[in-house]
């Protein structure tokens, strides 16, 4: 790939849009080969713009971009996929917004993360197909933490390393994962063996596999707050679905 080429082709999921000038819009994409990319779509807010329907939030688009002095410019865009079912469900739409905001806030431009691209696309697809929102939320959060290098330690006590089957564990956001009974603190929360095993599955498998795990939604509901505490401790702000009025 020639990073100096005057134009380049890629695909991306739209994670943000901001009006720019009188008729333009700055669009933020997350791409598999370049990470986060911001580009100007010129004239897109005009009624006769042909590109308008191809650059909607959450859509996956095929792109041709021209390099600009400060911002790249969208020269062509073709919609590949769009989660049409989201518009009728405020809870799913709110989670989709939260996913987009989290990716936009926590990633840097021009840092390719193909695994995260796949996770974003899977999460939006699962929401569009009507998957359980709590389960999708927990799965996405754990996969996001993993791709950003903050995966919780679930293989054994983060303090002493014990990983015997008969040990009782608690979850400690401050110490990065599970801790045994000997190393737990009053602020830690007991985490059952089935919950720990479930989180391991969430961290390693695609959502299509997780959706078929028996009791998955109940396990997600019981442990989502633990993930929120870990997320907030390590990344500075809790990830919460947005309320859509």
N, C-alpha and C positions, 0 to 999 in steps of 0.2 A: 504494500500500500504506500503510495507516494503522498506524504503529508503536505507537500508543497503544491500539489496539483491545484489548478484554479477552480475545479469543481469536483464533486465526488458523489457517489451513490451510496445509500444506506437504507435501512428501515428503522422505524422507531415507534415507540408508544408515547402518546402525548400526555405529559404529566403536568403541564401548566401553560397558561396563555395570559398575555397582558396586552391591552390596547396600546398602540404605538403610533403617534402622529394622528393625522386626520382619518386615514383609511387603512393603515397597516396594523399588524399585530405581531408581537414577539411570541414565538411558540417554543416551548421547552420539550425536547424529546429525550427519551432514554433509549439508546441504541445498543445493540449487542457488541458492536465493534469499536465504538468510540465513547461509550458511556453517555453522560449527559451532554446534550448539544442544544444551544440556543440559536435560533435563526429568525429572521424577519420574513414574514409572509406579506409581500407588498400588495396593497389594494384589496386585501381579503375581506374587509368590512364593507366593501361596496356591494350593492344589491346584485349586480351582474357578475360578480366574481365567480369563476368556475371552480376555484380551489376551496371555497368555503365549506362545502359539505364533506371535503376530504380531510379537514384539519380540526375535527371535534375532539374534545377532551376524552381521554381513555382509548381513542382509536389507535389501531396499529396501521401504519402507513408506509408505503414505499416512497422514497424521497430522492430527489436530485437537488443538491445544494451547491451554491457558488460561494466561494470565499470572499468575504468583505473585509474592509479595513478594521472594523470593530466587531461587527456581527456578520455571520454568514446569512445568505439569502436563499429562501426556498424558491427554486425555479420550476419544480414540478412536484406534485404529490398525488398519490393514488391510494385510496383507502383499501386496505387488505382485509380488515376485520373490525367490527364495532360491537360492543355489548349492548344491543338495543333493549334488552329486557330490564336494564338497570333503571331506566327512566320512570318506571311504574312502581318502584319499591324504594321508599326513602331510607330504610335501614341499609339496604345493599348499596345505594347510591352514596350514603354517608361514609361507609367503609371504603368504597372506591376512592372518594375524595381523600380520605385519610392515607390510603396507600400512596396516592400520587404526591401528596404533600410530604410524607415521610421520605420518599425516594428523592424528591427535589431538594429537601433540606439536608439529607445525610450523604449525598453523593457529590463528587467533584466533577467538573467538566473534563472531558477527554481522558477519563479513566475507564477503560474497557472492562466490563464485568458481565460476560455472557451468561453466567449462572443466574445473576440477579435479573437480567432481562427475561429469562425463562420463568423465573418465579413470579414476576409481575404479570406476565401474560397468563400464567396458570391461575393466579389469584383472581384476575378480572374475568377469566373464562368461567371459573367456578361460581363466582357471583352471578354472572349472566345466566348460568344454568340452574340457579336456584339452590345452591349448596347452603348448608347451615352457616350462618354468618359468624357465630362464635368460633366454630371450628376453622373456618377460613382465616379469621383474624389471628388466632393463635398460630396456625401453620405459617402464615405469612410473616408474622413477627419473628418466629424462631428461625425461619429461613433467611430473613433479612439480617438478623444478628449474625448468622453463620457467614453470609457473604461479605459482611463488613468486618469480620474478624473478631466478633464478640460472642462466639458460640458458648453457651453455658457448659460447664464440665459436668457430665452425667455418668461418667464411667467409674467413679470412685470418689472418696472424700477428698476435697480440694486441700485439706490441711495435712492429713496423714497418709492418704492414698489407699486406705482400706476399701475393698470392693467385694467383700463376702456377701453371699445371698441372704444370710440371716441377720444382717445389720440393719438397724433402723436409721433412716436418713432424714435430714431436714434440708430445705433449700435456703441458701444464703446468697442474696444478690451481692452483698459486699465482698464475699469471698469467691464469687464467680461460679457457683454451682452447688452441688450437694455436699453436705458435711455429715459425718457420722455422729452418733449420740454423744460420744466423748468430746467432740469438738464443737458442738452446737452452742448457740447463744440464745438468750431469751427472745430475741427479735426474729429468729429463724422459724420457718413454718415446716412442720412435718410433711414429708412427701412420700407417698406409698410406693411400693415396688412397681405396681401397675402404672402409676402416674409417671414414674421415671422411665419405664420402658416405653410408654406412649410418647413422651417427649423425644426419646431417641429415634423413634419411628418418624415423628414429625420433622426432625432435623435432617433426615436422610432420604425420605421418599417423596415422590410427587403427590400432589393432592388427590389425584384419581385413585391412588392406592390407599391413602389415609381415609378417604370417604367410605371405604368398605370395612374399616376396623370396627368390630363390635363395641358399642358403648362410646364411640369416639366423641360424639357431641357432649355427652355427660362428663367425660374426662376433661374436655376442653373447657367447659363451663366451670369446673371445679378448680382448674389451675391457671386460668387466664390472668388472674390478679397477680400470681407469682411472676409471670412473664412481664407484666406491666411494671412491677417493682424493679426487676432486673433491667428492663429497657430504660427506665427513668434513671436508675443509678449510674449506668454506664454511658448513656447517650444524652443525658441532661434534660430530657423532657418526655413525659409519657406520650405514647402513641394512642390516641383515642379516635374512634369513628366520629365524624362530624354530624351534628344535628342539622337535618334539612327541613326548613320550615315549609 
